[in-house]
Amino acid sequence: MIQTDVIIIGAGPCGLFTVFEAGLLKLRCHLIDSLPLPGGQLIEIYPKKPIYDIPGFPIVNAGDLVDNLMKQIEVFKPGFTLGESALTLEENIDGHFIVTTNKGTQHIAPVVIIAGGLGVFEPRKPPIENLEKYEDKGVEYIIRDPEFYKGKRVVISGGGDSALDWTIYLIENNIVSDLSLVHRRTSFRGHLDSVQKVMDMANAKKINLITEAEVVGISGNGKVESVTIKHTTLGDQVKEADHFVPLFGLTPSLGPIADWGLEIEKNAVKVNTFDYSTNRKGIYAVGDINTYPGKLKLILCGFHEGTLAVQSAFAKIHPNKKNVLKYTTVNGVSGF
């Protein structure tokens, strides 16, 4: 069993910064995340996407922000259980919490901070009969590493920002050998400048833009070799492809967290804004997974929430110690 001061469920940006704030109070942290790498949504969904509202950074790529957060917490030597989902939470007679993952790994601590973002994500899948047969064999629902598609023929479906952004990125960086963007409508839901870029690429014959159409079939011997595209007026056409990437968004749910006896409102955990505590003493929730009057789902708000949560956590872990706020500008940062 892994013992620590604070179990943090979720290794996204809010979870990572909470490690830093806890470390300043000499509280050790261990993070649990179902993803194989730290970073949460920033790494899983849009690692190359620029972020503009992080204080001190006029612009920073999501992946670079994660790298900086990891470097910032290095000195506090956090532990990680990655690629495993937090499944159950039990409280023992000493008031400590035992969190067990879907693979049986157990963790124990007096405090749990839930920083699970929007929860567990399931991709919205198109209704294609043999779709699951080709998952991880040419069908991907999220682009994690764009270099994975180097020199490949790619078909992307979707009309939102994710489909548009990845289309632009893969073409502007000369990654794919051929790219088709398929959308059911002639209008797109993404930002206007992104829509214009895609239209310009289509006019310049850099991409194949196929609107009023959808992918209805996949063929291949053990991997994707072609897709069937059904057009509303032109009928079916078969296009050779190495990858089919339907980017229709992700559906979030709380998953097992919903069964932990926490007060839930609109698929989020209710908290007290004094310290972002839940209705269960010793359990806190920070970032997108919590809700309260005036809640804003912004990374910088999650940073603030994690900061206040660890101050309260310190008082629970060390009830006889007085915590005097120490400014890093005066004391610097000393690790374990």
N, C-alpha and C positions, 0 to 999 in steps of 0.2 A: 504494500500500500504506500502510495506517494504522500508524504506529509509536507505541509506548507502552512504559511500564515493565511494566504488568500488564494482561493481557487477562482480563476477568471474563466468564464465560459464564453469563448469567442476571442479569436486572435486578430480581429480587425483593428482599424486605427484607434478606436476608443479603448479597446482592450489593451493594446500595446502602450498607449499613453498612460493608462491607469497603472501599469507596471512601474512606470517612471515615478509617478506621484507616490505610489506605495513605497518604492525604494527610498525616497527621500525620508520616509518615516521608519526606515529599517524594517519594513515588512516584506517578507519573501513571497513571491507569486509563482503560481504554476498555471499555465493556460491550456485549455482543451479546445480543440477545433476539429470539425469534421473534414476540413480541407487539408491537403497534404503540405501546404505552405502557409506561413503567416500572411496576413494582409486582408483577409475577408473579401468583401465585394470588390475592393480596389484591385486585387490580384485576380480574382475569379472572373469578374465581368468586364472591367475596362482598365487594364494595367497601363495602357498607352494614352489614356484620356487625360487631358489637362484639367487641373483644378485651380480655381481662381480665388477662393475665399479662405485660404489658410493664412493666418496672420504672419507677416514677414516674408511671404512668398507671393510675388505678383502673379506667378504661374508656376505650377509644379505638376509633373506627371504623377498619376496615381501610384505607379510602381516605384518611382523615386521617393515619394512620400513614405511609403512602407519601408524602403531601405533606410531612410533617415531615422524613422521611429525605432527600427531594430538596432541601429547604431547607438541611438540615445539610451536604450535600456541595457545595452551590453554589460555595463558596469554593475548592474544589479543581478546578473546571472539568473534570469528566470528559467523555469522548466517548461517544457512543451510536451503535450500529448497530441500529436497531429494525425489526421486521417482517421480519427475516432470521434463519434458523437456522444455527448453527455446524455445518458439514457435515464438513469434514476438518481434521485436525491433523497437521502435518509438522514435523520438526526439521531445521534446516539445519546446516551444518558448524560454525557458530559456537555451536551449542547453543541458538539462538533458535527459538521456535515460530512457525509460520505457520498461522493459523486462517483458513480460507476458508468463506464462507457459501454457502447454496444459490443466492444471486444473484451469486456470484462476487466479492464484496467480500473483500479480503485484509487481514489484520492480522498484525503481527509484534511479538513481545515476548520477553524472556528468561524470563518467568513467566506461567503460565496458572492461574487459580483458577476452578474449576468450581463455580458456585452455582446450578445448574439446577433447584433444587426437586426435585420428583418426576420430572422429565424432561419428555418430550413427552406431551401429553395428547390422547387421542382420545375423543370422547363415545360413550357407550353408546347406540346408536340402536335404537328399537323396530322390529320387522319389518313395516314398512308399505311396500307395493309401490312407490309413487311418491314416497316421502319426499324423496329427494335432489332431485327436480324442484322442490321448494318451499323448499329451503334458501336462506336470505337473502331469501326472498320470503314471509315469514310463519312460517317454521319456524326457531327458534333453539334451540340446546342450552345456552346460557349467557345469563343476563341481565346485560348489562354496564351499561346505562344505563336505570334504571327509567322515566325520563321518556319514553323511546322508545315506551312503551305508553300514553301519556296519552290518555284518552278511547277506548281500544280495547277490543274484546272478546277476551279471552284465555282459552285453555284450557291448563292446566298438568297434566302427568302426572307421577306419582311419589309415593312415600310416605316419603321421607327428610327430613332437616333442610332441604336446599336447597329442595325443593318447598314445605314448610311455611313456611319463613322468608319466601320470596318471596311466597307467598299472603298472609301477614299484612302484609308491608310494602306491597304494592300496594293492599291494601284500607285499611289504617290511614292511608295518605297520600293517599287519594282519587285514585289515579292512573288506574285502569282504569274503564271504564263497566260492564263485566260480566266476572266471573271464574268459571270452573269448574275445580275440582280433581278429577282423575280418578285413581283408585287401584284396583289389582287386588284388594286385600284390604280388610277392614273395620278392621284394625289398622295402625298406622303405626310406622315405625322411628325417628322423631324424638324430641326431648325431650318429656317429658310435658306441660310447660307450653305448648309450641307446639301439641301435639295438642289440648289443651283450648281454646286460643284459636281454632283452626280450627273445632272443633266448635261453639263459641259463635257464631262468625260464620255457620256453616251454619244453626244454630237461629234466628238473627236474620235469616235470608234475605239476608245480605250477600254470600254466595257460594253457588254451586251445588256441593255436595259429592256426587260420584258414586262410590261404592265398589262393589267386586265388578264392575268394568268396566275396559275399556281402549279407547284410540283405535285403530281398525283401518283407517281410511281418511281421505284428505284430498281435497278438491275445490276447484276455483277456476280462473278464467281468468287464468293467468299469476301468480297470487298466491293465498294461502290465503283462501278465502271460507267454508268450512265443514269440519267434521270429522265422521266417523262414529264413534259410540261404541257398542261392543258390551257389553251387560250380560249377566251370567251367567243371569239369569232373565227379564229384561224384553225381551231381544232388542236389535236395533239402533235407534239414534236418531241423527238428523242435527242437529247444532248449528251455527248460524252463528257464525263466529269470524274475527277478523283475524289472530290469531297462535296458533300451537300450539307450546308450549314443553315438550318432554319432558326432565325433569330426573332421569335415571337414573344420574347419576354419570359420572365420567371415568376412563378406563383409562390409567394412566401407563406409559411405557416409556423406557428410556435413549436410544432412537433412535440416531443416528450415534455418540454417545459410547461406545457398547458396542464400537465397532471401533477405538478409539484405543490399544489395547495396555495398557489399565488392568486391574488386578485387580478382578474383579466378584464380588459375593456377594449373592444374593437380589435381583437387579435394582438394586443400589446399588454405589457405588465404595468399595472398602476403603481406609482411611487409617490412618496412624500418629498416635495422639493426642498425640504430642509436639508436632507442628506441623501436623497434618492434611494431610500430604503423601501422595501416592499412591506406587505402585511406580515411577513415572517421575519422575526428579529434575527439579524445576522445575514440576511440575504438582501442584496441591492441589485438594481438594474440600471444600466447606463446606455446611452446611445439610442439608436433607432428602435430598440426593442421595448423601450418604456413609453409611458404616456402620462401626461398631467396637463392641467389647464395652461394653454399657451405654448405647448410643445412645438419645437421646430426641429425637423429631422436634418440637422447639419452636423458635420464632423466637429466643428469648433464647439458646438453646444455639448456634444458628447465628451469632449475633453474637460469642459467645466464640470460636468456631472461626475465624471470619474474622480476628479480632484476632491470634490466635497465628500464623495462616498468613502474614500480611503481615510479621510479625517475622522469620520464616524467609526469606521472599521478599527482604527487604532484604539479608540476609546473602549470598544467592545473587547478587543484582544488584551489590552493593558489597562484595565479599569482603575488601577492604583497609580498610574503614571500620568503626569501632566504633559500634554503635547504643546510645546511652544513653537509657533510658526517661525521657521527659519528661512530667510530669503537666500536663494541660490546666488544672488549677486554678492552676498556677504560671505556665505559659507562654502560656496562652490558645490560640487557634487562628489561625494565619496561613496564608493560602492562597498560591496561585501568582500 
